[in-house]
Amino acid sequence: MKKYLFIILSLACLIPATALAQITLEHCQEKARANYPLIKRAALIDQTSAYNLENAAKAYLPQVSFTARATYQSEVTEIPIKLPNLSIEGLTKDQYQAVAEVNQVIWDGGVIKAQQQVTKANAGAEKQKLETDLYALRERVNQVFFGILLMDEQLKQNELLQSELQVNLDRVTAYMNNGVANQADVDAIKVEQFNAGQRRTELTSARKAYRDLLSAFTGEEIGDNDSFIKPVLSAPVDLTLKNRPEIGMFEAQSQLFASQSSLINSKNMPRIGAFVQGGYGKPGLNMLKNEFSPYAIGGIRFSWSFGGFYTKKNDLQLIEINKSNVAVQKETFLFNTGLQARQQYDEAEKYRNLIANDDEIISLRTSIRKSAEAKVANGTLSVSDLVREINAESIARQNKALHEMQYLISVYNLKNTTNQ
């Protein structure tokens, strides 16, 4: 018996620990970011950048090539001199050559370094774009989280309303037993109880839908008994937008264009390299020796292609146009987002001002309801009028809870807009 009692007590200790799990907005945002499939792209961007940087760096390694050819010529070089007692054999018209060549970059005009800078800048721009896409997830999580908090507040007010209706139902039932009220008065309060019960069913269903959606976002199972912690406002929100990831994305794109400009300039610079050739052919380097022989050549090679100068100006102009386009996008973003932040700030101020009067309205409504209860007891007021006053007080309390939640939501919308 003691063994079973110990097991029951142990389970009783474990159940509240699970049921009383507390969930914060920050926790949901972190879990949603980690669970979102797009986050996997960050690792892919890093891997791609690492491979591209490694490939660019390998251009500094010696480059080995091998070529082989066999030709037949319609005419060969001949010495137009004939000496007595001396025969000079001419070359055959079929010739063969196999060459292995090793090239080593000494100076490439900065092309390899510029390519690496472009790779890094491109990876930075892609990661900033990814941060921008992930940032939009915060707003969706906020909407779901505050939706649950709003349902909780309305359920709390619904519970208070049902409690108040039950108290008055007991009173009116007593009045009916004493001949002061009738069955219609009792039924009027019961109807309001049924209405409140239906409203609770609607709120509970909406809360479950929000909870299921938040579970899908975070990848964690959220229980019906888990409690959601209302965020606490601390410092006032600044209306500046310097922390938005879009600003970093625009800057990363500008850096990418600057790197592309450097690459264009580098491609039009001369190149210097060392090379070594080893070959075997007929003929070799000695053109007068008509037989297969090995040979080797080494030296320094200087090359300069001028074809890029034809399009350099236009290429640089295109990059400048892209820079201007990004600048316009940044200016437009700051303008539109600034307007949105100002609108959200004004909205938060509106709800803050409404909250300032809610307590006084509730106090007056409570006083009116109590006075109505006394009048019903004295038989000078109908139960229908009492029900109306009870509903009016409940609505006043619901308005206060709604205004407080709307104020909190508007402030966090502003925080999300300004990334604070």
Secondary structure in CASP SS format (residue, H / E / C, confidence):
PFRMAT SS
TARGET T0000
AUTHOR 0000-0000-0000
METHOD secondary structure of the structure
MODEL  1
M C 1.00
K H 1.00
K H 1.00
Y H 1.00
L H 1.00
F H 1.00
I H 1.00
I H 1.00
L H 1.00
S H 1.00
L H 1.00
A H 1.00
C H 1.00
L H 1.00
I H 1.00
P H 1.00
A H 1.00
T H 1.00
A H 1.00
L C 1.00
A C 1.00
Q E 1.00
I E 1.00
T C 1.00
L H 1.00
E H 1.00
H H 1.00
C H 1.00
Q H 1.00
E H 1.00
K H 1.00
A H 1.00
R H 1.00
A H 1.00
N H 1.00
Y C 1.00
P H 1.00
L H 1.00
I H 1.00
K H 1.00
R H 1.00
A H 1.00
A H 1.00
L H 1.00
I H 1.00
D H 1.00
Q H 1.00
T H 1.00
S H 1.00
A H 1.00
Y H 1.00
N H 1.00
L H 1.00
E H 1.00
N H 1.00
A H 1.00
A H 1.00
K H 1.00
A H 1.00
Y H 1.00
L C 1.00
P C 1.00
Q E 1.00
V E 1.00
S E 1.00
F E 1.00
T E 1.00
A E 1.00
R E 1.00
A E 1.00
T E 1.00
Y E 1.00
Q C 1.00
S C 1.00
E C 1.00
V C 1.00
T C 1.00
E C 1.00
I C 1.00
P C 1.00
I C 1.00
K C 1.00
L E 1.00
P C 1.00
N C 1.00
L E 1.00
S C 1.00
I C 1.00
E C 1.00
G C 1.00
L C 1.00
T C 1.00
K C 1.00
D E 1.00
Q E 1.00
Y E 1.00
Q E 1.00
A E 1.00
V E 1.00
A E 1.00
E E 1.00
V E 1.00
N E 1.00
Q E 1.00
V E 1.00
I E 1.00
W E 1.00
D C 1.00
G C 1.00
G C 1.00
V H 1.00
I H 1.00
K H 1.00
A H 1.00
Q H 1.00
Q H 1.00
Q H 1.00
V H 1.00
T H 1.00
K H 1.00
A H 1.00
N H 1.00
A H 1.00
G H 1.00
A H 1.00
E H 1.00
K H 1.00
Q H 1.00
K H 1.00
L H 1.00
E H 1.00
T H 1.00
D H 1.00
L H 1.00
Y H 1.00
A H 1.00
L H 1.00
R H 1.00
E H 1.00
R H 1.00
V H 1.00
N H 1.00
Q H 1.00
V H 1.00
F H 1.00
F H 1.00
G H 1.00
I H 1.00
L H 1.00
L H 1.00
M H 1.00
D H 1.00
E H 1.00
Q H 1.00
L H 1.00
K H 1.00
Q H 1.00
N H 1.00
E H 1.00
L H 1.00
L H 1.00
Q H 1.00
S H 1.00
E H 1.00
L H 1.00
Q H 1.00
V H 1.00
N H 1.00
L H 1.00
D H 1.00
R H 1.00
V H 1.00
T H 1.00
A H 1.00
Y H 1.00
M H 1.00
N H 1.00
N C 1.00
G C 1.00
V C 1.00
A C 1.00
N C 1.00
Q H 1.00
A H 1.00
D H 1.00
V H 1.00
D H 1.00
A H 1.00
I H 1.00
K H 1.00
V H 1.00
E H 1.00
Q H 1.00
F H 1.00
N H 1.00
A H 1.00
G H 1.00
Q H 1.00
R H 1.00
R H 1.00
T H 1.00
E H 1.00
L H 1.00
T H 1.00
S H 1.00
A H 1.00
R H 1.00
K H 1.00
A H 1.00
Y H 1.00
R H 1.00
D H 1.00
L H 1.00
L H 1.00
S H 1.00
A H 1.00
F H 1.00
T H 1.00
G C 1.00
E C 1.00
E C 1.00
I C 1.00
G C 1.00
D C 1.00
N C 1.00
D C 1.00
S E 1.00
F E 1.00
I C 1.00
K C 1.00
P C 1.00
V C 1.00
L C 1.00
S C 1.00
A C 1.00
P C 1.00
V C 1.00
D C 1.00
L C 1.00
T C 1.00
L C 1.00
K C 1.00
N C 1.00
R C 1.00
P H 1.00
E H 1.00
I H 1.00
G H 1.00
M H 1.00
F H 1.00
E H 1.00
A H 1.00
Q H 1.00
S H 1.00
Q H 1.00
L H 1.00
F H 1.00
A H 1.00
S H 1.00
Q H 1.00
S H 1.00
S H 1.00
L H 1.00
I H 1.00
N H 1.00
S H 1.00
K H 1.00
N C 1.00
M C 1.00
P C 1.00
R E 1.00
I E 1.00
G E 1.00
A E 1.00
F E 1.00
V E 1.00
Q E 1.00
G E 1.00
G E 1.00
Y E 1.00
G E 1.00
K E 1.00
P C 1.00
G C 1.00
L C 1.00
N C 1.00
M C 1.00
L C 1.00
K C 1.00
N C 1.00
E C 1.00
F C 1.00
S E 1.00
P E 1.00
Y E 1.00
A E 1.00
I E 1.00
G E 1.00
G E 1.00
I E 1.00
R E 1.00
F E 1.00
S E 1.00
W C 1.00
S C 1.00
F C 1.00
G C 1.00
G H 1.00
F H 1.00
Y H 1.00
T H 1.00
K H 1.00
K H 1.00
N H 1.00
D H 1.00
L H 1.00
Q H 1.00
L H 1.00
I H 1.00
E H 1.00
I H 1.00
N H 1.00
K H 1.00
S H 1.00
N H 1.00
V H 1.00
A H 1.00
V H 1.00
Q H 1.00
K H 1.00
E H 1.00
T H 1.00
F H 1.00
L H 1.00
F H 1.00
N H 1.00
T H 1.00
G H 1.00
L H 1.00
Q H 1.00
A H 1.00
R H 1.00
Q H 1.00
Q H 1.00
Y H 1.00
D H 1.00
E H 1.00
A H 1.00
E H 1.00
K H 1.00
Y H 1.00
R H 1.00
N H 1.00
L H 1.00
I H 1.00
A H 1.00
N H 1.00
D H 1.00
D H 1.00
E H 1.00
I H 1.00
I H 1.00
S H 1.00
L H 1.00
R H 1.00
T H 1.00
S H 1.00
I H 1.00
R H 1.00
K H 1.00
S H 1.00
A H 1.00
E H 1.00
A H 1.00
K H 1.00
V H 1.00
A H 1.00
N H 1.00
G C 1.00
T C 1.00
L C 1.00
S C 1.00
V H 1.00
S H 1.00
D H 1.00
L H 1.00
V H 1.00
R H 1.00
E H 1.00
I H 1.00
N H 1.00
A H 1.00
E H 1.00
S H 1.00
I H 1.00
A H 1.00
R H 1.00
Q H 1.00
N H 1.00
K H 1.00
A H 1.00
L H 1.00
H H 1.00
E H 1.00
M H 1.00
Q H 1.00
Y H 1.00
L H 1.00
I H 1.00
S H 1.00
V H 1.00
Y H 1.00
N H 1.00
L H 1.00
K H 1.00
N H 1.00
T H 1.00
T H 1.00
N C 1.00
Q C 1.00
END
